Amino acid sequence: MNKILTPKHKPPEPRYNYDYYASELKGRLQTVHQQAHRNLTESKRKSKEHYDKTARQTELQVGDKVLLFDETVRRGISRKLNAQWIGPYAITEMDRVNANIDRGRNSVKVHIDRLKPFH
């Protein structure tokens, strides 16, 4: 049977209000954010460790002649039969992982992994 609400019988108080929900959600989001940050940091560490296993130190210096790995794919030309290394070019500037090389009239900045010494 339906009870008729009278002043003696008030509707039940909701136990779960918006403020409580917002504060609980904020706490859960902060926890998830911290976990994601830890996972990302660990992933970066593992990735660096894996890269460092196979990375090679290059002995390139300014003024050295180098060959540049050609990544371009030209239509109608077999990549297997085409020369992969072009050059030689001279290194004009170096920083930790990049080198500037002279390609004709212009200078191009390339990663040192794309270069190899020209003998």
C-alpha positions as CSV (number, residue, x, y, z in Angstrom):
1,M,0.0,0.0,0.0
2,N,1.1,3.5,-0.7
3,K,1.9,5.6,2.3
4,I,0.7,9.1,2.3
5,L,3.4,11.5,3.2
6,T,2.3,13.5,6.2
7,P,4.3,15.9,8.3
8,K,5.2,13.0,10.5
9,H,6.7,11.0,7.6
10,K,9.3,12.9,5.7
11,P,10.9,11.5,2.6
12,P,14.2,9.7,3.3
13,E,17.3,11.9,3.1
14,P,19.5,11.0,0.2
15,R,22.8,9.5,1.4
16,Y,24.6,10.4,-1.7
17,N,24.6,14.0,-2.7
18,Y,26.4,16.0,-5.4
19,D,29.2,17.4,-3.1
20,Y,30.0,13.9,-1.9
21,Y,30.0,12.6,-5.4
22,A,32.3,15.4,-6.7
23,S,34.8,14.9,-3.9
24,E,34.9,11.2,-4.4
25,L,35.3,11.6,-8.1
26,K,38.1,14.1,-7.6
27,G,39.9,11.6,-5.3
28,R,39.5,8.7,-7.8
29,L,40.8,10.9,-10.7
30,Q,43.9,12.0,-8.7
31,T,44.6,8.3,-7.8
32,V,44.3,7.3,-11.5
33,H,46.4,10.2,-12.6
34,Q,49.2,9.3,-10.2
35,Q,49.1,5.6,-11.4
36,A,49.2,6.8,-15.1
37,H,52.2,9.0,-14.3
38,R,54.0,6.1,-12.6
39,N,53.3,3.8,-15.6
40,L,54.5,6.5,-18.0
41,T,57.7,7.1,-16.1
42,E,58.4,3.3,-16.0
43,S,57.7,3.0,-19.7
44,K,60.1,5.8,-20.5
45,R,62.8,4.2,-18.4
46,K,62.4,0.8,-20.1
47,S,62.3,2.4,-23.5
48,K,65.6,4.4,-22.8
49,E,67.2,1.2,-21.4
50,H,66.3,-0.7,-24.6
51,Y,67.5,2.1,-26.9
52,D,70.8,2.5,-25.0
53,K,71.6,-1.3,-25.5
54,T,71.7,-0.8,-29.3
55,A,72.8,2.8,-29.6
56,R,76.2,3.4,-30.9
57,Q,78.5,6.3,-30.1
58,T,79.6,8.1,-33.3
59,E,83.0,9.7,-33.6
60,L,81.8,12.4,-36.0
61,Q,83.2,15.9,-35.7
62,V,82.8,19.2,-37.6
63,G,84.5,19.0,-41.0
64,D,84.1,15.2,-41.4
65,K,82.8,13.9,-44.6
66,V,79.6,11.7,-44.1
67,L,77.1,9.8,-46.1
68,L,73.4,10.5,-45.6
69,F,70.8,7.8,-45.4
70,D,68.2,8.5,-48.2
71,E,64.7,7.7,-46.9
72,T,62.8,8.9,-49.9
73,V,60.7,6.5,-51.9
74,R,60.5,7.5,-55.6
75,R,57.6,6.3,-57.7
76,G,58.6,3.7,-60.2
77,I,62.1,3.1,-58.8
78,S,62.9,0.0,-56.8
79,R,64.1,0.8,-53.4
80,K,66.1,-2.4,-53.2
81,L,68.2,-1.5,-56.2
82,N,68.6,2.2,-55.5
83,A,71.5,3.6,-53.5
84,Q,70.5,4.0,-49.8
85,W,73.4,6.3,-48.9
86,I,73.9,9.6,-50.7
87,G,76.8,12.1,-50.4
88,P,79.4,12.7,-49.3
89,Y,78.6,15.9,-47.4
90,A,80.6,17.9,-44.9
91,I,79.5,18.5,-41.3
92,T,79.3,22.2,-40.5
93,E,77.8,22.1,-37.0
94,M,77.2,19.5,-34.3
95,D,75.2,19.2,-31.2
96,R,74.4,16.2,-29.0
97,V,72.2,14.3,-31.5
98,N,71.9,16.4,-34.6
99,A,74.4,17.6,-37.2
100,N,74.1,20.3,-39.8
101,I,75.4,19.2,-43.2
102,D,76.0,21.2,-46.4
103,R,73.8,19.9,-49.2
104,G,74.7,22.2,-52.1
105,R,73.6,25.7,-51.4
106,N,71.6,25.0,-48.2
107,S,72.4,23.5,-44.8
108,V,70.2,20.7,-43.5
109,K,69.9,19.5,-39.8
110,V,69.7,15.7,-39.6
111,H,69.9,13.2,-36.7
112,I,73.3,11.6,-36.4
113,D,71.7,8.1,-36.7
114,R,71.1,8.9,-40.4
115,L,74.8,9.6,-41.0
116,K,77.8,7.4,-41.4
117,P,81.5,8.3,-42.0
118,F,82.7,8.5,-45.5
119,H,86.0,6.8,-46.0
